[in-house]
Amino acid sequence: MPRLYTSSLLGILTLVGFGLSIESAKAQTTYTFNATYDASSMLSNSITQDITARTISGSSSNASFGLTKASGLLYVQTDLSSGSYRYSTNPVTFGLQNLPLGGVTLFGEGNNKLFYAVDNGTGVLNSETLTTTGSNTNNITGGKGLFQGATGMLTGSEVYQVANLLVDPTSPSKGRVTINGTISVLTTQKVPEPNTTAALAGIGLIGVTFLLCSIRHQIRT
């Protein structure tokens, strides 16, 4: 009987050892973003004869994830001879040194924020309608809330009214900016994984089963 009791106890202890190890796994979530902002652009600083720094701001009624507001800093180089212009959030694009790096932030009333840098922005002036039309690509550089550590690419298009700049170059120009693309976020998930203890528990369970069968057999005989 002591031997039977000891064997049973060992089987039970083995079963108690059953468990799962928790492993961390990375999962990528992709969000689609498409919004239109009523925007304003204002001269911040005249750097050279053809390069200026401009602040931008905007608000949207259809932006997802609570990103209904926008603010940022851009550098713009204008070619008066062709009526075209280039813009970027990086002053080095235009050979400018020791100037702050620009950028755009989308935010709102909640905790979500999205940061991006404007690359390869180009535009042209329509001298008849006194409007500018531009497009750009945007490299997502991070965020907060839902977009912590976000990456991805956005494209932007813009139309601004600039007639007022002929009267006062320091006055804000009004327009509409559309931004769309995808936002990727890596998230950490806890995934249960069977470990060695679980395998040993299976062996213990088999042993207990055979033991119980043996005891029943002895009782019947």
C-alpha positions in Angstrom: 0.0 0.0 0.0 2.8 2.6 0.8 4.2 1.9 -2.7 0.9 2.5 -4.3 0.4 5.7 -2.3 3.9 7.0 -3.3 3.3 6.2 -6.9 -0.1 7.9 -6.9 1.4 11.0 -5.2 4.2 11.3 -7.8 1.6 11.1 -10.5 -0.5 13.9 -8.9 2.5 16.1 -8.4 3.4 15.7 -12.0 -0.1 16.8 -13.0 0.2 19.8 -10.7 3.3 20.8 -12.7 1.2 21.2 -15.9 1.4 24.7 -17.3 2.0 27.0 -20.3 4.8 29.3 -21.0 3.8 32.8 -22.2 5.8 34.0 -25.3 5.8 37.5 -26.8 4.9 37.8 -30.5 4.8 40.8 -32.7 1.7 41.5 -34.8 1.3 44.3 -37.4 -1.9 46.2 -37.6 -2.6 48.3 -40.6 -5.0 51.3 -40.6 -6.4 53.1 -43.6 -6.5 56.9 -43.3 -8.3 59.4 -45.6 -9.2 62.9 -44.5 -9.6 66.4 -45.9 -8.5 69.5 -43.9 -9.5 73.1 -44.2 -6.0 74.5 -44.0 -4.2 77.7 -43.4 -0.5 78.5 -44.3 1.3 81.5 -42.9 4.8 83.0 -43.4 7.0 82.3 -40.4 10.4 83.4 -41.7 12.0 84.6 -44.9 15.3 82.7 -45.0 16.6 83.6 -48.5 15.3 85.4 -51.5 13.4 82.3 -52.7 13.1 80.2 -49.5 10.6 80.7 -46.7 9.5 78.8 -43.6 5.8 78.5 -43.2 3.6 77.3 -40.4 0.5 75.3 -41.3 -2.7 74.4 -39.4 -5.9 72.7 -40.3 -9.1 71.1 -39.1 -11.2 68.3 -40.5 -14.7 67.0 -40.0 -14.1 63.6 -41.5 -10.7 62.5 -40.1 -10.7 59.0 -38.5 -9.2 58.1 -35.1 -9.9 61.6 -33.7 -7.1 63.1 -35.8 -9.3 66.2 -36.6 -6.5 68.8 -36.3 -3.2 69.5 -38.0 -0.2 71.7 -37.3 3.3 71.8 -38.7 6.3 73.6 -40.1 7.4 73.5 -43.8 10.2 75.0 -45.9 9.2 76.3 -49.3 11.4 77.2 -52.3 9.7 79.3 -55.0 10.8 79.6 -58.6 9.2 82.8 -59.8 10.3 82.3 -63.4 8.3 79.1 -63.8 5.6 79.7 -61.2 6.5 76.5 -59.5 7.6 75.6 -56.0 9.0 72.8 -53.8 8.4 72.1 -50.2 9.7 69.8 -47.5 9.9 69.6 -43.7 13.6 69.1 -43.9 15.6 72.3 -44.4 18.6 70.2 -45.7 16.6 69.5 -48.8 17.3 73.1 -49.8 20.9 73.1 -48.5 20.0 75.0 -45.4 22.0 74.2 -42.2 21.4 74.9 -38.5 17.6 75.3 -38.9 15.0 73.4 -37.0 13.6 70.2 -38.5 10.0 70.7 -39.5 7.2 68.2 -39.4 3.4 67.8 -39.3 1.3 66.5 -36.4 -2.2 65.2 -36.7 -4.1 65.2 -33.4 -7.5 65.9 -31.8 -9.4 65.8 -28.5 -8.2 62.3 -27.6 -4.8 60.7 -26.9 -4.0 59.7 -30.5 -1.4 61.6 -32.4 0.4 61.0 -35.7 3.7 62.5 -36.8 5.0 62.6 -40.3 7.6 64.3 -42.4 6.8 65.9 -45.8 9.1 64.7 -48.7 9.2 65.6 -52.4 6.5 68.2 -52.2 6.0 70.1 -55.5 3.4 72.6 -56.7 2.5 75.1 -59.4 0.9 78.6 -59.4 -2.1 79.2 -61.7 -1.7 82.9 -62.5 -5.2 83.2 -63.8 -7.1 81.8 -60.8 -4.4 82.8 -58.3 -4.4 79.4 -56.8 -1.6 76.9 -56.1 -1.9 73.2 -56.6 0.6 70.8 -55.0 1.2 67.2 -54.1 3.6 65.4 -51.8 4.6 62.1 -50.1 4.8 61.9 -46.4 6.9 59.5 -44.3 5.2 58.6 -40.9 7.7 59.0 -38.1 5.7 57.8 -35.1 2.8 58.8 -32.9 1.1 58.4 -29.6 -1.9 56.5 -28.3 -3.1 54.1 -30.9 -0.2 55.1 -33.2 2.7 54.6 -30.8 5.7 53.6 -33.0 3.7 54.0 -36.2 5.3 53.7 -39.7 4.0 54.0 -43.2 3.5 56.4 -46.1 0.8 59.0 -46.7 0.2 61.0 -49.9 -1.1 64.6 -49.8 -2.7 67.0 -52.3 -3.4 70.7 -51.7 -5.1 73.7 -53.3 -4.5 77.2 -51.8 -6.0 80.6 -52.6 -3.1 83.1 -52.8 -4.6 86.3 -54.2 -4.3 87.9 -50.7 -0.6 87.4 -50.8 -0.3 90.0 -53.5 -1.6 92.6 -51.1 0.1 91.3 -47.9 2.7 88.5 -48.2 2.5 88.0 -44.4 -1.2 87.2 -44.4 -2.4 83.5 -44.2 -3.5 81.7 -47.4 -6.5 79.4 -47.1 -6.9 76.1 -48.8 -7.9 72.4 -48.6 -5.5 69.6 -48.0 -6.3 65.9 -48.6 -4.3 63.2 -46.9 -4.6 59.4 -47.5 -2.6 56.2 -47.1 -1.9 53.5 -44.6 -0.6 53.5 -41.1 1.2 50.4 -39.7 1.7 49.7 -36.0 3.6 46.8 -34.4 1.9 45.5 -31.3 3.1 42.9 -28.8 0.8 40.0 -28.0 1.1 37.4 -25.4 0.8 33.9 -26.9 0.6 30.8 -24.7 3.2 28.1 -25.7 3.3 24.5 -24.3 6.5 23.9 -22.4 8.5 20.9 -21.1 6.4 20.8 -17.9 3.3 20.2 -20.1 5.0 17.3 -21.8 6.0 15.8 -18.5 2.4 16.2 -17.2 1.2 14.1 -20.2 3.6 11.4 -19.2 2.4 11.6 -15.6 -1.2 11.4 -16.7 -0.5 8.2 -18.6 1.3 6.7 -15.6 -1.7 7.5 -13.3 -4.1 6.0 -15.8 -2.2 2.7 -15.9 -1.9 2.7 -12.0 -5.6 3.1 -11.6 -6.3 0.3 -14.0 -3.9 -1.9 -12.1 -5.6 -1.1 -8.7 -9.0 -1.9 -10.2 -7.7 -5.2 -11.5 -6.3 -6.2 -8.1 -9.5 -5.3 -6.3 -11.6 -7.4 -8.7 -9.3 -10.4 -8.4 
